[in-house]
Amino acid sequence: MNFFKPFALERFFAEHEFSARYLLCSSDCESFPVRELLAMERDSIDGLLDLRLGYTETRGAPELRMAIAAQYGGLGVSDIFVHAGAEEAILNLFLAELSPGDTVIVNFPCYQSLAEIPRALGCRVVPWELRRIADGGKERWALDPDELPALVGEPSPAGDPASGPGFVPPKMIVLNAPHNPTGALPTREEFEAVVAYARRWGAVLLVDEVYRRLERDPARRLPAACEAYENGVSLDVLSKHAGLAGLRIGWLASRRRDILDRVAQVKDYNSICSSAPSELLAGIAVRNLERIAARNRGIAAKNLALLDAFFRERPGFASWTLPEGSSIGFPRLNCGADAEALAVKLVREAGVLLLPGAYYAYDAAFFRVGYGRANMPEALARLGRWLDDGGWPGLIDGGRETAAGAGGAPAANASPGLGAEAGSRGA
Ligand SMILES: Cc1ncc(COP(=O)(O)O)c(C=O)c1O
């Protein structure tokens, strides 16, 4: 059965995640034990011990959905649908809403299921590419909403766009913000432009918000899609900002109850309902989410500064565009074009795992780093020692050489640094 192409990234992690000593590319934040979670609420231990292990409601235990609804302005319990992780929610939503021939715009690069499931369902998947742009003297990854009409092939403004030959208006727009793998975060204006474009066609806007709450500047947090747009669907999960991937609890939030009704029909054919103990524990986590996410933002902020200093110190090795949110970033090798060869040698010799950009069907010189884990400084130090010891052939002085050095990057490619101003580097 070849319905889906293999999920490249998940296959890569399946091979290395539990054997590599240091994961320098994990996307989830630091986890913590059940004991610590239970300590966040009184009587929680008895609540867990007395829990009956029957089925729960398909859409999630009402108490959990109530706690999740309270995370959004203007939404109620009926607007929330709990799933076994974000991944099940993505599958169920696409199965419920998409048909062959539908046009689906998906940001690129992306977490593979966001584009692969629509493709497998026979949709016309239109990749919308993030680019590095110079903005206010700094560089950032960005999507340009002005590209959307041409991307989907709208006829010129002179014609009636809806009736152009062969033109199929978008049924769904899929964004991931903050973004995996670049850490990009649209500005408020860009986000509103996407909402306006979706509204023009009545398209559903799915925003994968699993890295929300991990903005570098919390003031830049975007409204959730379900708050900002009547056809908006927000996807969230406790895996990333809360570091609780083992609970496998995610959710869809939307005011489009008809969509959630159709999702319910799909869920009857896979998990039926979520795990009762996980739902109970997830309720505690959601009620304490701001506190948990704030702790992980703190870890991420410290690690981000270390990583940024690392890349600035070693421009011959790699450089990056600072992530604006999430717990991951997407640097580019300046010492060769094959991040996979580097990753394989690095994990074998130093036990440190990086994720090659090729697993996103992207330029093979890029790779993903993760900075949400508490042991990231140790992993980074090991990478540094490996480079210093000549682990990667051709690098002089562990990559500290500049443009003039062997294999060095043009100095202009180096990161502008946290808070520093960049030169006039183009897109
Ligand atoms: C953007 C994005 N969406 C969804 C998921 C799936 O999340 P989960 O594994 O918690 O189901 C991931 C996991 O890495 C992700 O990065």
The ligand as a Tripos MOL2 file, in Angstrom:
@<TRIPOS>MOLECULE
LIG
   16    16     1     0     0
SMALL
NO_CHARGES

@<TRIPOS>ATOM
      1 C1          4.7670   21.5090   12.9060 C.3       1 LIG1
      2 C2          4.3880   20.2280   13.5790 C.ar      1 LIG1
      3 N1          3.1130   19.8330   13.5490 N.ar      1 LIG1
      4 C3          2.7210   18.6850   14.1350 C.ar      1 LIG1
      5 C4          3.6100   17.8840   14.7770 C.ar      1 LIG1
      6 C5          3.1460   16.5890   15.4040 C.3       1 LIG1
      7 O1          3.1250   16.7170   16.7830 O.3       1 LIG1
      8 P1          2.9270   15.4350   17.7100 P.3       1 LIG1
      9 O2          4.1120   14.5830   17.4690 O.co2     1 LIG1
     10 O3          2.8990   15.9230   19.0830 O.co2     1 LIG1
     11 O4          1.6720   14.7730   17.2920 O.co2     1 LIG1
     12 C6          4.9570   18.2430   14.8160 C.ar      1 LIG1
     13 C7          5.9460   17.3810   15.4750 C.2       1 LIG1
     14 O5          7.1260   17.5360   15.3200 O.2       1 LIG1
     15 C8          5.3500   19.4540   14.2170 C.ar      1 LIG1
     16 O6          6.6110   19.8780   14.2390 O.3       1 LIG1
@<TRIPOS>BOND
     1     1     2 1
     2     2     3 ar
     3     2    15 ar
     4     3     4 ar
     5     4     5 ar
     6     5     6 1
     7     5    12 ar
     8     6     7 1
     9     7     8 1
    10     8     9 2
    11     8    10 1
    12     8    11 1
    13    12    13 1
    14    12    15 ar
    15    13    14 2
    16    15    16 1
@<TRIPOS>SUBSTRUCTURE
     1 LIG1         1 GROUP 0 **** ****
